[in-house]
Amino acid sequence: MNEMNQEQLQEIMGLIIYAGNAKSDAMEAIQAAKKGEFELAEEKIKLAEESLVQAHQAQTKLLTAEANGEEFKVNLLTIHSQDHLMTSITFTDLAKEVIDVYKRVS
């Protein structure tokens, strides 16, 4: 089987990094809301969403290359990157709801 090329590896690592950043910012947003710091919570959610956009861009590059016939080797790292992205999207969506609850309670 062919090895993953350097560009594919960079996109996959970018996906993992940006998704991780999004999840971290979403967690920090929840912590800020828990303290009543809603402006900071909203800033952190915005950062999380920006990281998700960057992760999606990396994912789109990979999908486009494959759709254009570029050979792509699916391996554990690839699966991990997709799992990381989906988890981060879900976590960010949930963080928004948690922040809303904290706002209503305060």
Backbone torsions as a table, in degrees:
resi	resn	phi	psi	omega
1	MET	NA	151.3	-179.9
2	ASN	-78.5	149.0	177.0
3	GLU	-77.6	155.5	174.8
4	MET	-68.7	135.6	179.9
5	ASN	-78.7	165.3	-174.7
6	GLN	-61.1	-39.8	-179.6
7	GLU	-64.7	-42.3	177.3
8	GLN	-62.5	-42.8	179.7
9	LEU	-62.2	-41.2	178.6
10	GLN	-63.5	-41.5	179.1
11	GLU	-65.6	-41.3	178.7
12	ILE	-63.7	-43.3	178.5
13	MET	-65.8	-37.3	175.9
14	GLY	-61.9	-41.7	177.0
15	LEU	-57.3	-47.4	-179.0
16	ILE	-64.3	-45.4	-178.3
17	ILE	-64.2	-50.4	-178.3
18	TYR	-64.6	-39.4	177.5
19	ALA	-64.5	-40.8	177.1
20	GLY	-63.0	-41.7	177.4
21	ASN	-61.7	-41.4	179.5
22	ALA	-61.3	-45.4	-179.2
23	LYS	-64.6	-41.6	178.8
24	SER	-62.9	-44.9	178.7
25	ASP	-64.5	-38.2	178.2
26	ALA	-64.4	-39.2	177.5
27	MET	-65.3	-42.0	177.5
28	GLU	-64.3	-33.0	177.3
29	ALA	-64.1	-43.2	178.4
30	ILE	-63.0	-44.9	179.9
31	GLN	-61.2	-39.7	178.2
32	ALA	-65.0	-44.3	179.4
33	ALA	-62.9	-37.6	179.1
34	LYS	-59.6	-32.2	178.9
35	LYS	-89.2	0.8	-178.5
36	GLY	83.2	11.1	-179.0
37	GLU	-92.6	72.6	-170.9
38	PHE	-71.8	-30.5	177.2
39	GLU	-65.0	-44.4	177.1
40	LEU	-63.7	-40.5	178.8
41	ALA	-59.2	-43.3	179.6
42	GLU	-66.8	-38.1	176.8
43	GLU	-62.2	-42.8	-179.6
44	LYS	-66.8	-37.7	176.6
45	ILE	-64.6	-40.4	178.0
46	LYS	-61.8	-42.5	177.0
47	LEU	-62.2	-42.1	178.4
48	ALA	-60.2	-44.5	-179.6
49	GLU	-65.0	-37.4	177.3
50	GLU	-64.5	-40.4	177.2
51	SER	-64.9	-37.7	177.8
52	LEU	-64.9	-36.2	176.5
53	VAL	-62.4	-43.7	178.9
54	GLN	-64.6	-38.9	177.5
55	ALA	-64.1	-42.6	178.6
56	HIS	-63.1	-36.9	178.5
57	GLN	-63.1	-42.2	177.1
58	ALA	-63.0	-43.4	178.8
59	GLN	-62.3	-42.3	-179.7
60	THR	-62.8	-39.1	177.4
61	LYS	-60.3	-42.4	179.2
62	LEU	-66.0	-45.0	-179.8
63	LEU	-64.1	-41.6	179.9
64	THR	-64.3	-44.4	179.6
65	ALA	-60.3	-44.1	179.9
66	GLU	-66.1	-41.1	178.8
67	ALA	-63.6	-27.7	178.5
68	ASN	-86.0	8.5	174.5
69	GLY	94.4	2.1	177.8
70	GLU	-69.0	132.7	-179.9
71	GLU	-67.5	136.6	-176.8
72	PHE	-136.7	125.1	179.6
73	LYS	-95.8	119.5	176.2
74	VAL	-86.1	125.7	178.4
75	ASN	-138.2	-175.3	-177.1
76	LEU	-60.8	-36.8	178.9
77	LEU	-63.4	-40.7	177.5
78	THR	-63.1	-46.7	179.6
79	ILE	-62.7	-42.1	178.5
80	HIS	-60.3	-41.4	-178.7
81	SER	-63.6	-41.6	179.3
82	GLN	-67.4	-40.8	177.5
83	ASP	-62.9	-43.7	179.6
84	HIS	-60.9	-43.5	179.9
85	LEU	-63.5	-49.6	-178.1
86	MET	-63.0	-38.7	177.8
87	THR	-63.9	-41.7	-179.1
88	SER	-67.4	-38.5	176.7
89	ILE	-62.3	-47.5	179.7
90	THR	-62.6	-43.4	-178.7
91	PHE	-64.6	-40.7	179.6
92	THR	-65.5	-42.3	176.8
93	ASP	-61.0	-43.6	178.8
94	LEU	-66.1	-38.4	178.6
95	ALA	-59.6	-39.6	178.1
96	LYS	-60.3	-40.8	179.3
97	GLU	-68.0	-41.0	179.1
98	VAL	-63.4	-42.5	178.2
99	ILE	-60.6	-42.7	178.3
100	ASP	-60.3	-40.7	178.2
101	VAL	-63.6	-45.2	177.8
102	TYR	-59.9	-38.7	178.4
103	LYS	-63.4	-41.8	-178.3
104	ARG	-69.1	-34.5	-178.2
105	VAL	-73.6	-33.4	-174.6
106	SER	-81.0	NA	NA
